[in-house]
Structure formats: structure tokens, C-alpha cells
Amino acid sequence: MEEISWADFEKVDLRVGTILEAVDFPKAKKPAYQLVVDFGEEIGIRKSSAQITVHYTKESLIGRQVVAVINFPKKQIANFMSECLVTGFADENGDIVLTAVERPLPNGSRLC
């Protein structure tokens, strides 16, 4: 794997946000939810499409804090505009487990 510099790492804006809404995304190619995530006053509310239906119900996602990349360009997915990338790790079956913080943080907190 290619090494990156600290300056390269600093370009990725990873922030903590709280999921406010989670609904089914039937038009997605793979099973997914449409998420609405609050990143605090400075950044605001962003939407994201997330293929996390194996490990999470919509109800279990509400109020959960997640880590997301907020400085990717917006991406059109079917009829939905994704505005951030919620991060996670693939388990042994390739299903995504969300990246989480160890304790509650203010929405918009940046990874440093």
C-alpha cells in the first residue's frame, strides 16, 4: 500500500454526527438505507446512502453517532443525492459494521 503524508491525511475531513432519520432505499442496487445525519451547527444536516441493512435496523440507527467523510463531492445514487460517506468496516462476510466513537461527542467533532 502506498504511504501518504500527514498533509494527505489532513485533507480527509472525518466528523462525528448523529443519525436523525433512517429509511429504506428501495431504488438502490444493493440493500441500503437513506440516512439523515446531524453534524452540528457549523456543518449542518447531511444525507447519506449506507449499505448497512444486515447489522442494523432503521430503529437501531436513530440517535447513533457515526463517523463520516464530509468533504467528498455529492454523489447521485438512483433518485437520491448522498452528501457524505458514513464509514465502517467489512466483517468476515463483507457486511458493514459502522465506525463509532467510544463515548458521546458534540456533533461535528473532527477526527484529529
C-alpha positions in Angstrom: 0.0 0.0 0.0 1.2 3.5 -0.9 2.2 5.7 2.1 0.6 9.1 2.4 1.9 12.2 4.1 0.3 14.0 7.1 -0.9 16.7 4.6 -2.7 14.0 2.6 -4.4 12.7 5.8 -5.4 16.2 6.8 -7.4 16.6 3.5 -9.9 13.9 4.7 -12.5 15.7 6.8 -13.8 13.0 9.2 -16.6 14.2 11.5 -18.9 12.7 14.1 -22.6 13.1 13.5 -25.8 11.7 15.0 -28.3 9.9 12.8 -31.7 11.6 12.9 -33.6 9.5 10.3 -33.2 6.2 8.6 -35.5 4.9 5.9 -35.4 2.1 3.3 -33.8 2.9 0.0 -35.6 0.6 -2.5 -34.1 2.1 -5.6 -30.5 1.3 -4.5 -28.8 -1.6 -6.4 -27.9 -3.3 -3.1 -30.0 -3.1 0.1 -29.4 0.3 1.8 -30.9 2.9 4.0 -31.1 6.7 3.4 -29.7 8.4 6.4 -30.1 12.0 7.7 -27.2 12.9 9.9 -26.7 15.9 12.1 -23.1 17.3 12.1 -23.8 20.3 14.3 -24.2 24.0 13.7 -21.1 24.6 11.6 -21.8 21.8 9.1 -25.5 21.1 9.5 -27.6 18.2 8.3 -26.3 15.9 5.6 -27.8 12.9 3.8 -26.1 9.6 3.1 -26.9 6.2 1.5 -25.5 3.4 3.5 -25.4 -0.4 2.8 -25.7 -1.3 6.4 -29.0 -3.3 6.5 -27.5 -6.6 7.6 -26.3 -5.5 11.1 -28.7 -2.5 11.7 -32.4 -1.9 11.7 -33.7 1.6 10.9 -34.9 1.9 14.5 -31.5 1.0 16.0 -29.8 3.7 14.0 -31.7 6.6 15.3 -29.6 8.6 17.8 -26.4 6.6 17.0 -23.3 8.6 16.5 -21.3 7.7 13.3 -18.0 8.8 11.7 -18.4 10.2 8.2 -16.3 11.8 5.5 -17.9 15.2 4.8 -15.7 16.6 2.1 -16.3 14.2 -0.8 -18.3 15.7 -3.7 -22.0 14.9 -3.6 -22.9 11.7 -5.4 -26.2 10.8 -7.1 -27.4 7.3 -6.2 -30.6 6.5 -8.1 -33.0 9.3 -7.1 -31.0 10.3 -4.0 -28.2 12.7 -3.5 -25.6 11.4 -1.0 -23.8 14.3 0.7 -21.3 12.4 3.0 -19.8 9.0 3.4 -20.6 7.1 6.6 -17.6 4.9 7.4 -17.4 1.3 8.5 -15.5 -1.9 8.2 -16.5 -5.1 6.4 -17.0 -8.1 8.6 -16.0 -11.7 7.6 -19.0 -11.8 5.2 -18.4 -8.4 3.7 -21.3 -6.8 5.6 -20.6 -3.3 7.0 -20.1 -2.6 10.7 -20.2 1.1 11.4 -17.3 3.1 12.7 -18.3 4.5 16.1 -16.9 6.7 18.8 -16.1 5.4 22.2 -18.2 7.9 24.1 -20.7 10.7 23.1 -19.1 13.7 21.4 -20.5 17.0 20.1 -21.8 16.7 16.6 -19.3 18.0 14.1 -16.2 16.9 16.2 -13.3 16.3 13.8 -11.0 13.3 13.8 -7.5 14.5 14.6 
